[in-house]
């Protein structure tokens, strides 16, 4: 009976699948769909597709059937609609670590032709391997291609992919995705190769450089030290892999024309969501107004990254812990993920509800990206008007914090303060948070800074950075201010400086992503 119900629902969704598949073949067709389809109907269709994907996984994925049985759910008794809120969440610990890769595949089979294995960066401590079918890679690459086309128009003619090459998901797939749009050279994170390629091809081309946010910052600094003529080149930046503060975007916009970031997780997919002119405008608006920040993102003192996503492909929910839970709604996924939690804190809201909030402040959502400086000195992008897709905002991983006297201190906040210190920003290589003890044994927030030359930072500058951090954190966090009132000595940040590759940064040379929390 359940299988016949599933067939009926699949037949009912067939016109939607066919239409979406056809429209998804071309950038202009897909953009037309998002420009004209009512957001409510898109959300309903997305939910129905996610329910079908979940029901199919329950019937055909051995590991998921066993996982559901452990939670008292018999797959054969499930009906294929209205089931998502009845299914348990899954994550690395509860699902991935406990079942074999083969059992997590559809029908317990691993196709030997067309399948690739992506490896995560190991930023959580242990790298994981993820199986992808040929078709799901093609779809993910097409999504990234369309995202870049939307953000940067038809302008980029040469892409330099500075993401780490090899087994990691982003680098390889980014090259294939953007090769649909333009010429691609996969340099990896090699500053010399990137600058030499720019010199070789010259300033007559439009460029797009892709990479991790800190690396792009290092690239600009190295170019300045070598007197590279950035002003003669038209260069955009596409970032990913980790969060980015608006202060870092401000820094990058001194050289790049436009800077946008994508959001994804190797556990699920790269390119799950992406920044847009309107999403960046919302974030920058919230940076300047505590009232707007509260109205958009709630009472969390952090400024989240803001993206838009396609609800027909990824069905997003927010649990009681304010963590993002994702179901991949497509049926081409080799190892389905249903209600999968990567433990990113955040929230979701559709376009219309967000527009109503902004209208309440007397602002026009459609003109935000024109009125706010979200691009470099050459102005806004005329080819990227607002697309009425839902928003997802991400504060970061729940465990990516240090706590002193009950006050949480987040890397995103510290980054925004550090990049606002004029003499430090061009010299900062990386930073690392920890809890340290002073000479009396009291805990204090420790901020280690990696810089090229220690002699450029005297004691006066170090004390000034400590004060800037203390003032900045106090202005951002009520918890920090309260702890500072009760324990003033314990809440004063302790800044320590290390030359590149020394001290706590010695082990970072071979890492794909920078650490932000010690340990």
Secondary structure, 3 states (H helix, E strand, C coil): CHHHHHHHHHHHHHHHHHHHHHHCCCHHHHHHHHHHCCHHHHHHHHHHHHHHHHHHHHHHEHHHHHHHHHCCCCHHHCCCCCCHHHCCCECHHHHHCCCCCCCCCECCCCCCCCCEEEECCCCCCCCCEEEECHHHHHHHHHHHHHHHHHHHCCCCCEEEECCCCCCEHHHHHHHHHHCCCCEEEECCCCHHHHHHHHHHHCCCCEEEEEECHHHHHHHHHHHHHCCCCHHHCEEEEEECCCCCCHHHHHHHCCCCCCEEEEEEECCCEEEEEECCHHHHHHHHHHHHCHHHHHHHHCCCCCCCEEEEECCCCEEEEECCCCEEEEEECCCCCCCCCCCEEEEEEEEEECHHHHHHHHHCCCCCHHHHHHHCCCCCCCCCCCCCCCCCCCEEEEEEECCCEEEECCEEEEHHHHHHHHCCCHHHHCCEEEEEEEEEECCCCCEEEEEEEEECCHHHCCHHHHHHHHHHHHHHHHHHCHHHHHHHHHCCCCCCCEEEEEECCCHHHHHHCCCCCCCCECC
